[in-house]
Amino acid sequence: MTYCVGMVLDKGLVLMSDTRTNSGVDNISVFRKMFHWQVPGERMLAVMTAGNLATTQAVISQLEERTKAPDDRHNSLLEAPSMFQVATEIGQLLRATIEERQLANGDRGRGRFTASVILAGQIDGMEPRLFLIYPEGNFIEASFDTPFFQIGETKYGRPILIRGYDRAMSFEDAVKLLTVSFDSTLKANLSVGLPLDLMVIERDGFAPTHTRRITHDDPYFQAISSSWGDALRSAFHSLPDYSFYFGDDDQAAGES
């Protein structure tokens, strides 16, 4: 399993992904799930992947080949006129890759090779955009109503994002919010694990503004994890106490 989040802010885009893949409790590995390509001053593209590792690696390898094509060959990834067209290209590639593997494996392959992708980026003269691409190749775009996307093990970290997100927040606060979301997911599900990859893309920057790999001994992650646990316990104990017994006044008030 995995966990990846892409978030749209007024200032740009923030991405975070874990790196754990597993085929059972005794076969756990670390693989990067965040990748990016750029044309200085013209465009910045980043993707995060979740799902079958062989499928996602095949998709990324083909995207890498397209970015390294000779100058006399058309590069659909780095020459597409809009982020919508980039999402369309990646969606078609993802769908074709999944169908190819399912066909090769017959009935055994059905459902085994699915994957999904978060695409983030900006092309010069246009807004930063964020897309969620489904295994079928279709996709949706982030909006004011849905300003972030998650793929993988989404349920444990989602409530934190919903409560804490603010489109006008700083990059630093967005990283803090994502760190708390990932820490909660790590605590709840062993199929998501460190290290984490972080990328910040500032509006009109057309390059990663900040990248970082967060490891087990990262002092910031440890401080957030410890402080968040303490804050939750403190908030819990500050809530009104529940009682199994009610006085006459309380009972009367309840009946009224």
Residue frames relative to the residue before (quaternion, step in Angstrom):
aa qw qx qy qz dx dy dz
M 1.0000 0.0000 0.0000 0.0000 0.00 0.00 0.00
T 0.1458 -0.7782 0.6047 0.0865 3.55 -1.27 0.06
Y 0.1424 -0.7532 0.6257 0.1449 3.53 -1.35 -0.05
C 0.0709 0.7798 -0.6155 0.0893 3.55 -0.78 1.11
V 0.0665 -0.7865 0.6134 0.0250 3.57 -1.09 0.75
G 0.0727 -0.7537 0.6517 0.0449 3.53 -1.08 0.86
M 0.0794 -0.8261 0.5572 -0.0280 3.56 -0.81 1.03
V 0.2621 -0.7502 0.5900 0.1433 3.58 -1.03 0.90
L 0.0384 -0.7721 0.6343 0.0044 3.56 -0.95 0.96
D 0.6531 -0.4683 0.3945 0.4456 3.57 -1.26 0.14
K 0.7043 0.4868 -0.2516 0.4512 3.56 1.07 -0.81
G 0.7593 -0.2940 0.2180 0.5380 3.60 1.18 -0.41
L 0.6253 -0.5297 0.4328 0.3758 3.55 -1.09 -0.81
V 0.0951 -0.7704 0.6282 0.0532 3.57 -1.13 0.71
L 0.0682 -0.8058 0.5880 -0.0177 3.56 -0.86 1.04
M 0.0525 0.7778 -0.6260 0.0213 3.56 -1.14 0.69
S 0.0179 0.7949 -0.6055 0.0348 3.57 -1.01 0.82
D 0.4070 -0.6530 0.5623 0.3029 3.53 -1.24 0.43
T 0.3831 -0.7367 0.5141 0.2149 3.60 -1.27 -0.01
R 0.5029 0.6808 -0.4190 0.3286 3.60 1.21 0.16
T 0.0097 0.7354 -0.6774 -0.0163 3.51 -1.17 0.77
N 0.0215 0.8171 -0.5748 0.0382 3.55 -1.01 0.73
S 0.1315 -0.7337 0.6612 0.0852 3.50 -1.27 0.67
G 0.7888 -0.0693 0.0170 0.6105 3.52 0.64 1.16
V 0.6582 -0.5576 0.3474 0.3678 3.54 -1.23 0.45
D 0.7240 0.4243 -0.2470 0.4846 3.60 1.17 -0.41
N 0.7158 0.3658 -0.2487 0.5403 3.60 1.24 0.23
I 0.2018 0.7904 -0.5353 0.2192 3.54 0.35 1.32
S 0.0110 -0.8083 0.5872 -0.0419 3.57 -0.85 1.00
V 0.3777 -0.6915 0.5682 0.2374 3.53 -1.36 0.26
F 0.1015 0.7733 -0.6180 0.0989 3.57 -0.79 1.08
R 0.4844 -0.6538 0.4995 0.2972 3.55 -1.01 0.84
K 0.1402 -0.8008 0.5800 0.0521 3.57 -1.03 0.87
M 0.6631 0.4405 -0.2927 0.5297 3.57 1.32 0.06
F 0.0280 0.7982 -0.5961 0.0823 3.57 -0.83 1.07
H 0.0340 -0.8158 0.5771 0.0151 3.58 -1.10 0.56
W 0.1258 -0.7476 0.6492 0.0621 3.51 -1.36 0.52
Q 0.0310 -0.8185 0.5735 -0.0110 3.56 -1.06 0.65
V 0.1691 -0.6944 0.6835 0.1484 3.48 -1.38 0.44
P 0.4358 -0.7424 0.4258 0.2785 3.62 -0.27 1.21
G 0.8478 0.1396 -0.1396 0.4922 3.52 -0.88 1.07
E 0.7423 0.4125 -0.2185 0.4808 3.61 1.25 -0.12
R 0.7991 -0.1757 0.1204 0.5622 3.63 0.91 -0.79
M 0.1205 -0.7511 0.6469 0.0530 3.49 -1.31 0.59
L 0.0128 -0.8014 0.5963 -0.0445 3.57 -0.74 1.10
A 0.0227 0.7831 -0.6209 0.0249 3.57 -1.05 0.80
V 0.0757 -0.7833 0.6153 0.0450 3.57 -1.10 0.69
M 0.1221 -0.7312 0.6635 0.1011 3.50 -1.34 0.51
T 0.2004 -0.8163 0.5384 0.0598 3.57 -0.94 0.88
A 0.0179 -0.7651 0.6434 0.0166 3.51 -1.27 0.59
G 0.5955 0.5602 -0.4224 0.3914 3.56 -1.10 0.68
N 0.8137 -0.2302 0.1866 0.5001 3.52 -1.25 -0.50
L 0.4634 -0.7283 0.4335 0.2586 3.57 -0.63 1.15
A 0.6416 0.5227 -0.3362 0.4496 3.61 0.92 -0.80
T 0.6521 0.5129 -0.3119 0.4631 3.57 1.02 -0.79
T 0.6993 0.4655 -0.2875 0.4600 3.59 0.78 -0.97
Q 0.6394 0.5157 -0.3386 0.4589 3.60 1.00 -0.70
A 0.6320 0.5249 -0.3335 0.4624 3.57 1.05 -0.74
V 0.6469 0.5134 -0.3182 0.4654 3.57 0.97 -0.83
I 0.6757 0.4882 -0.2964 0.4661 3.59 0.86 -0.95
S 0.6364 0.5322 -0.3357 0.4462 3.60 0.96 -0.80
Q 0.6686 0.4860 -0.3036 0.4739 3.58 0.98 -0.80
L 0.6292 0.5132 -0.3369 0.4767 3.58 1.06 -0.68
E 0.6275 0.5288 -0.3297 0.4668 3.58 1.02 -0.78
E 0.6478 0.5175 -0.3229 0.4563 3.59 0.93 -0.84
R 0.6496 0.5228 -0.3236 0.4472 3.57 1.00 -0.79
T 0.6782 0.4862 -0.3038 0.4599 3.59 1.01 -0.74
K 0.7191 0.4117 -0.2414 0.5052 3.59 1.22 -0.40
A 0.3424 0.7592 -0.4907 0.2559 3.56 1.25 0.31
P 0.6005 -0.5585 0.4168 0.3922 3.63 -1.13 0.55
D 0.6634 -0.5472 0.3476 0.3737 3.54 -1.19 0.60
D 0.6920 0.4891 -0.2913 0.4440 3.60 1.08 -0.60
R 0.6401 0.4863 -0.3323 0.4932 3.59 1.29 0.08
H 0.5145 -0.6523 0.4645 0.3066 3.56 -1.03 0.83
N 0.1754 -0.7794 0.5960 0.0809 3.56 -0.88 0.99
S 0.2807 -0.8159 0.4840 0.1454 3.56 -0.14 1.33
L 0.6476 0.5279 -0.3261 0.4423 3.60 1.14 -0.52
L 0.7924 0.3217 -0.1547 0.4947 3.57 0.80 -0.99
E 0.7124 0.4067 -0.2640 0.5073 3.59 1.26 0.02
A 0.4049 0.7134 -0.4824 0.3072 3.61 1.24 -0.01
P 0.4891 -0.7178 0.4135 0.2731 3.61 -0.85 0.91
S 0.8027 0.1168 -0.0610 0.5816 3.62 1.19 -0.32
M 0.6189 -0.5264 0.4249 0.3992 3.56 -1.29 0.31
F 0.5708 0.5783 -0.3792 0.4426 3.59 1.13 -0.57
Q 0.6745 0.4825 -0.2954 0.4744 3.59 0.94 -0.85
V 0.6073 0.5335 -0.3513 0.4724 3.59 1.07 -0.67
A 0.6519 0.5079 -0.3103 0.4699 3.59 0.94 -0.90
T 0.6320 0.5317 -0.3290 0.4578 3.59 1.02 -0.78
E 0.6567 0.5156 -0.3035 0.4591 3.59 0.93 -0.93
I 0.6887 0.4664 -0.2881 0.4744 3.58 0.85 -0.95
G 0.6273 0.5388 -0.3370 0.4502 3.59 1.02 -0.73
Q 0.6615 0.4919 -0.3079 0.4749 3.59 0.94 -0.84
L 0.6498 0.5146 -0.3122 0.4643 3.56 1.00 -0.82
L 0.6479 0.5172 -0.3173 0.4606 3.58 0.95 -0.87
R 0.6712 0.4979 -0.3029 0.4581 3.57 0.85 -0.94
A 0.6672 0.5042 -0.3074 0.4540 3.60 0.89 -0.92
T 0.6488 0.5221 -0.3178 0.4533 3.59 0.99 -0.81
I 0.6552 0.5010 -0.3071 0.4747 3.58 0.96 -0.87
E 0.6698 0.5006 -0.3057 0.4554 3.59 0.87 -0.93
E 0.6324 0.5431 -0.3273 0.4449 3.59 1.00 -0.79
R 0.7017 0.4560 -0.2724 0.4748 3.59 0.91 -0.88
Q 0.6372 0.5151 -0.3316 0.4677 3.58 1.03 -0.69
L 0.6427 0.5195 -0.3179 0.4647 3.57 1.02 -0.79
A 0.6698 0.5089 -0.3005 0.4496 3.58 0.96 -0.85
N 0.7544 0.3764 -0.2005 0.4990 3.58 1.12 -0.62
G 0.4237 -0.7356 0.4502 0.2769 3.60 1.26 0.12
D 0.8311 -0.1609 0.1418 0.5131 3.54 -1.09 -0.76
R 0.6157 0.5635 -0.3513 0.4243 3.59 1.10 -0.63
G 0.6923 0.5089 -0.2766 0.4303 3.56 1.16 -0.56
R 0.5162 0.6639 -0.4219 0.3388 3.57 1.20 -0.30
G 0.8327 0.1697 -0.1566 0.5033 3.53 -0.73 1.12
R 0.6237 0.5817 -0.3389 0.3972 3.59 1.21 -0.29
F 0.7719 0.3852 -0.1715 0.4758 3.57 1.08 -0.67
T 0.3516 0.7537 -0.4921 0.2571 3.58 1.16 0.42
A 0.0324 0.7780 -0.6259 0.0439 3.56 -1.20 0.56
S 0.1453 -0.7641 0.6201 0.1022 3.55 -1.28 0.36
V 0.2305 -0.7841 0.5718 0.0707 3.53 -1.24 0.58
I 0.1913 -0.7059 0.6642 0.1546 3.53 -1.22 0.65
L 0.1164 -0.7817 0.6119 0.0320 3.56 -0.84 1.07
A 0.0167 0.7868 -0.6153 0.0450 3.57 -0.89 0.98
G 0.3722 0.7459 -0.5112 0.2093 3.54 -1.10 0.57
Q 0.2470 -0.7467 0.5991 0.1501 3.51 -1.38 -0.10
I 0.1848 -0.7389 0.6389 0.1081 3.52 -1.18 0.75
D 0.6173 -0.5935 0.3669 0.3634 3.56 -0.96 0.90
G 0.7983 0.2639 -0.2334 0.4884 3.54 -0.94 1.01
M 0.7147 0.3746 -0.2302 0.5440 3.57 1.32 -0.04
E 0.6172 -0.5585 0.4174 0.3646 3.54 -1.33 0.27
P 0.5429 -0.5435 0.4971 0.4035 3.60 -1.22 0.33
R 0.0655 -0.8191 0.5699 -0.0073 3.59 -0.92 0.90
L 0.1733 -0.7746 0.6059 0.0541 3.52 -1.23 0.69
F 0.0492 -0.8109 0.5827 -0.0233 3.58 -0.85 1.03
L 0.2162 -0.7107 0.6508 0.1568 3.51 -1.30 0.56
I 0.1328 -0.8121 0.5678 0.0223 3.57 -0.56 1.23
Y 0.3030 -0.7860 0.5225 0.1316 3.55 -0.70 1.16
P 0.6822 -0.4930 0.3386 0.4206 3.62 -1.22 0.35
E 0.6469 0.5322 -0.3200 0.4426 3.59 1.10 -0.64
G 0.5737 -0.6153 0.3637 0.3999 3.58 1.29 -0.15
N 0.5946 0.5395 -0.3807 0.4588 3.60 1.22 -0.22
F 0.1519 -0.8108 0.5636 0.0433 3.59 -1.18 0.37
I 0.2170 -0.7281 0.6280 0.1685 3.51 -1.37 0.25
E 0.3458 -0.7413 0.5419 0.1932 3.55 -1.24 0.52
A 0.5413 -0.6097 0.4713 0.3363 3.56 -1.10 0.72
S 0.0789 -0.7885 0.6099 0.0081 3.54 -1.18 0.69
F 0.7086 -0.4038 0.3229 0.4802 3.58 -1.25 -0.16
D 0.6737 0.4799 -0.2951 0.4783 3.58 1.09 -0.64
T 0.7703 0.1565 -0.0828 0.6126 3.59 1.14 -0.65
P 0.0047 -0.8786 0.4770 -0.0216 3.60 0.36 1.23
F 0.7732 0.2143 -0.1710 0.5718 3.60 1.22 0.04
F 0.2185 -0.7571 0.6025 0.1271 3.54 -1.27 0.54
Q 0.1380 -0.7552 0.6359 0.0784 3.52 -1.23 0.66
I 0.0307 -0.7590 0.6478 0.0574 3.55 -1.20 0.56
G 0.6988 0.4266 -0.3394 0.4632 3.54 -1.16 0.61
E 0.7912 -0.2404 0.2239 0.5158 3.56 -0.98 -0.91
T 0.0283 -0.8944 0.4454 -0.0285 3.52 0.40 1.31
K 0.6371 0.6314 -0.3408 0.2817 3.58 0.96 -0.84
Y 0.6738 0.5268 -0.3240 0.4043 3.62 0.95 -0.72
G 0.7587 0.3859 -0.2110 0.4805 3.59 1.01 -0.74
R 0.5131 0.6912 -0.4031 0.3107 3.59 1.22 -0.28
P 0.6480 0.5258 -0.3609 0.4163 3.68 0.79 -0.80
I 0.6323 0.5361 -0.3332 0.4492 3.58 1.04 -0.73
L 0.6549 0.5073 -0.3090 0.4672 3.58 0.97 -0.85
I 0.6515 0.5246 -0.3192 0.4454 3.58 0.93 -0.88
R 0.7159 0.4547 -0.2568 0.4634 3.58 0.91 -0.90
G 0.7855 0.3958 -0.1836 0.4389 3.58 0.95 -0.82
Y 0.5616 0.6510 -0.3853 0.3352 3.59 1.17 -0.47
D 0.0609 0.7429 -0.6651 0.0456 3.53 -1.17 0.79
R 0.4682 -0.7160 0.4369 0.2780 3.58 -0.57 1.12
A 0.7020 0.4617 -0.2615 0.4750 3.59 1.13 -0.64
M 0.4342 0.7215 -0.4582 0.2846 3.61 1.22 -0.03
S 0.5685 -0.5947 0.4504 0.3469 3.56 -1.26 0.48
F 0.6454 -0.4916 0.4008 0.4256 3.55 -1.27 0.26
E 0.6421 0.5423 -0.3284 0.4311 3.57 0.97 -0.86
D 0.6725 0.4747 -0.2993 0.4825 3.59 0.96 -0.83
A 0.6170 0.5397 -0.3464 0.4561 3.59 1.07 -0.67
V 0.6428 0.5030 -0.3211 0.4804 3.58 0.99 -0.80
K 0.6267 0.5316 -0.3332 0.4622 3.58 1.00 -0.80
L 0.6628 0.5089 -0.3008 0.4596 3.58 0.92 -0.95
L 0.6664 0.4915 -0.3022 0.4723 3.59 0.92 -0.87
T 0.6259 0.5398 -0.3403 0.4484 3.59 1.01 -0.75
V 0.6487 0.4965 -0.3164 0.4824 3.58 0.98 -0.80
S 0.6403 0.5279 -0.3236 0.4545 3.58 0.97 -0.84
F 0.6843 0.4707 -0.2839 0.4791 3.58 0.93 -0.86
D 0.6228 0.5365 -0.3475 0.4511 3.58 0.99 -0.75
S 0.6531 0.5068 -0.3113 0.4688 3.60 0.94 -0.84
T 0.6577 0.5006 -0.3082 0.4710 3.59 1.03 -0.78
L 0.6372 0.5297 -0.3208 0.4587 3.57 0.99 -0.81
K 0.6621 0.5112 -0.3070 0.4540 3.56 1.00 -0.84
A 0.7446 0.4400 -0.2177 0.4523 3.59 1.07 -0.76
N 0.8153 0.1710 -0.0519 0.5508 3.61 1.10 -0.58
L 0.3612 -0.7706 0.4927 0.1816 3.55 -0.59 1.17
S 0.5959 0.5817 -0.3721 0.4100 3.60 1.21 -0.26
V 0.6582 0.3916 -0.3009 0.5683 3.59 1.34 0.04
G 0.1186 0.8385 -0.5184 0.1190 3.59 -0.70 0.99
L 0.5955 -0.5361 0.4725 0.3669 3.49 -1.38 0.33
P 0.5268 -0.1037 -0.8402 -0.0763 1.54 -2.38 0.92
L 0.3346 -0.6984 0.5931 0.2203 3.54 -1.38 0.35
D 0.2529 -0.7435 0.5976 0.1617 3.56 -1.16 0.65
L 0.1226 -0.7967 0.5916 0.0119 3.54 -0.91 1.02
M 0.0522 0.7816 -0.6211 0.0243 3.56 -1.07 0.77
V 0.1258 -0.7605 0.6350 0.0514 3.55 -1.00 0.94
I 0.0807 -0.7935 0.6032 0.0064 3.58 -0.84 1.05
E 0.2395 -0.7965 0.5411 0.1239 3.57 -0.36 1.20
R 0.6093 -0.5671 0.4219 0.3593 3.55 -1.10 0.79
D 0.8555 0.0771 -0.1110 0.4999 3.57 -0.97 1.01
G 0.4695 0.6802 -0.4474 0.3416 3.59 1.17 0.44
F 0.1367 -0.8470 0.4956 0.1349 3.58 1.18 -0.74
A 0.7082 0.2665 -0.2546 0.6022 3.53 1.13 0.83
P 0.5946 -0.5502 0.4190 0.4100 3.60 -1.15 0.41
T 0.3528 -0.7376 0.5400 0.1998 3.57 -0.76 1.05
H 0.7882 -0.0459 0.0753 0.6091 3.54 1.07 -0.79
T 0.0157 0.7717 -0.6356 0.0133 3.56 -0.99 0.88
R 0.0617 0.7986 -0.5947 0.0685 3.54 -1.12 0.66
R 0.2231 -0.7209 0.6342 0.1680 3.55 -1.16 0.65
I 0.2186 -0.7922 0.5649 0.0740 3.54 -0.64 1.22
T 0.1323 -0.8271 0.5457 0.0240 3.57 -0.43 1.24
H 0.7500 -0.4095 0.2746 0.4408 3.56 -1.34 0.11
D 0.7622 0.3671 -0.1950 0.4963 3.59 1.00 -0.80
D 0.3296 0.7530 -0.5079 0.2576 3.61 1.20 0.37
P 0.4209 -0.7472 0.4446 0.2586 3.64 -0.53 1.09
Y 0.6340 0.5213 -0.3509 0.4508 3.62 1.03 -0.67
F 0.6639 0.4963 -0.3158 0.4617 3.59 0.86 -0.88
Q 0.6471 0.5134 -0.3233 0.4617 3.59 0.95 -0.81
A 0.6557 0.5089 -0.3128 0.4617 3.58 0.98 -0.83
I 0.6488 0.5059 -0.3175 0.4716 3.60 0.96 -0.83
S 0.6618 0.5190 -0.3115 0.4423 3.58 0.87 -0.94
S 0.6909 0.4727 -0.2777 0.4713 3.56 0.88 -0.95
S 0.6885 0.4863 -0.2880 0.4546 3.59 0.86 -0.95
W 0.6411 0.5208 -0.3307 0.4566 3.59 1.00 -0.75
G 0.6363 0.5179 -0.3275 0.4686 3.58 1.00 -0.76
D 0.6583 0.5001 -0.3046 0.4730 3.58 0.95 -0.88
A 0.6606 0.5173 -0.3090 0.4478 3.58 0.97 -0.86
L 0.6389 0.5209 -0.3266 0.4623 3.59 1.02 -0.76
R 0.6584 0.4965 -0.3120 0.4718 3.58 0.94 -0.87
S 0.6500 0.5134 -0.3177 0.4616 3.59 0.97 -0.82
A 0.6604 0.4996 -0.3079 0.4685 3.58 0.94 -0.86
F 0.6277 0.5442 -0.3322 0.4467 3.58 1.01 -0.81
H 0.7149 0.4525 -0.2603 0.4652 3.56 0.84 -0.98
S 0.6356 0.5261 -0.3371 0.4535 3.60 1.19 -0.34
L 0.5363 0.6297 -0.4071 0.3874 3.61 1.23 -0.23
P 0.6117 -0.5494 0.4022 0.4027 3.64 -1.13 0.50
D 0.4622 -0.6860 0.4932 0.2692 3.56 -1.02 0.85
Y 0.3497 -0.7039 0.5783 0.2189 3.52 -1.19 0.67
S 0.1070 -0.7959 0.5937 0.0509 3.59 -1.05 0.75
F 0.4352 -0.6881 0.5222 0.2538 3.56 -1.08 0.78
Y 0.7321 0.3879 -0.2064 0.5205 3.57 1.23 -0.41
F 0.1313 -0.7870 0.6006 0.0511 3.54 -1.01 0.88
G 0.4238 -0.6707 0.5424 0.2764 3.54 -1.06 0.73
D 0.7092 -0.4520 0.3173 0.4382 3.54 -1.28 0.20
D 0.6534 0.5226 -0.3176 0.4463 3.56 0.99 -0.84
D 0.6610 0.5063 -0.3095 0.4594 3.57 0.99 -0.87
Q 0.6550 0.5134 -0.3148 0.4564 3.55 0.99 -0.86
A 0.6481 0.5186 -0.3138 0.4610 3.57 0.98 -0.86
A 0.6466 0.5176 -0.3149 0.4635 3.54 0.99 -0.84
G 0.6569 0.5125 -0.3116 0.4568 3.57 1.05 -0.77
E 0.6710 0.5038 -0.3034 0.4516 3.55 1.01 -0.80
S 0.6413 0.5240 -0.3233 0.4578 3.55 1.13 -0.66
